[in-house]
């Protein structure tokens, strides 16, 4: 397994974290989109801007959002696989009108509509209990990271808005590698950054509300924690078993503290 860091990531370690070999540090990496931050703001904006037109073809804003977002996740991953990586925000912006056509909404979607929806996507709200979970883990001695398909600055903006004090060195974006999760290389490159803080494999956790994300993390040696508030069903026949299951960030914190 190749753990050599690209220039963008290897340059973070000396400036960010002292090496603490042999310590008892535990680390945890969180997915961002859908896990730490929910999509209600984007869904509500879709309702305001396009809701009546969508309902006229029998589609509610939440259904439309996830059809659009999941298709964009697919396109983000597939373009990455074939070597044509593009930031997920760009893919989301460029596929809104297509998503409308797919659900038989053929009315006008203005540039202002697209801009308003994308502004909402860039301003997601924290899931309940996120700040308490983050602070609780930090207080218990955990080193906390996020590893995201989204952009670094956008993710840091989400955290700042939520009162989560995350610095740039603890925010790892797929844009750094030009590869999309769940490419195992993303998790393999996160591992040595985490290891620089003195973590062993048994002390290294990855948290997501998406089973496919944890499948990739598990392949790279992370322990896995599944939050069920988006997918609701981890579909273990497809993705296998995870190490921790929780329905809220409060429950997750309790279970991690008990490890």
C-alpha positions, 0 to 999 in steps of 0.5 A: 500500500502506497502511503507516499503523500502528494506535495499538497498534503505532505506540506501540511504535516510539518506546519500543523502537527508535531510528531508524537510517536508512541503516544495514546492519541486517538484520531477521527475523520468525519465526512462533511456533506450530508454527515456533519452538515445537512441539506435542509437549506438547499431543499428549502431554497429549491422549494422557494425557487422551483417548488410550484413548477416541480409539484406540477409534475408530481415531484417534491423539493426533497425528492428532487434535491436527492435525485440531483445530488446523488446523480452529481455524486455519481458524475463526480466519482465517474469523471474522477475515475476516467481522469477528468476530475472536476470539483463537485460544486461545479458539477452540481451547478452544471447539472441542475437544469438537467435534473429538472428535465429528468423529472419532466419539468421543462419550465425555465430555470433562470441563472438567478435560480441556479445561483440561489440554490448553489448559494444555499449549498455553500451555506449548509447548516450543522447537524444537531449535536455536531459542535457538542460531539466535536468539542467532546472528542477534543476534550477527550483527547481525540485529534479530529479531521474532516475528509470531504468531497467538497472544497476546503474553503467551503468546508471550513466555512461550514465549520466556522458558521457552526462554531466548530474550531477546525483549522485548515490542516485538519480539513482534507479535500478531494480537490487536493488529490483530484480524486473522488471518494470512495477512491481508496487512495483518498483514505490512504493519503489521509492515513499518514497525516493522521499517523503524524499525530501518533495514531495507530491503526486501532485508534483511527476512526472514520465517520460518515452517513454513507455506507459507500464512504465507510467501505472505502475507509475500511479498505484503508484500515480505518475503524468505521462509524455509521450515522443513520440519519440520511440513508437510514439503512446501512445495507450490510449485505452490500457494504458489510458491518461497521464498527460503530452505529449511531443515530445522532452525534450525541449517541456517537460521542457517548459510544466513542467515549466508551471505547 
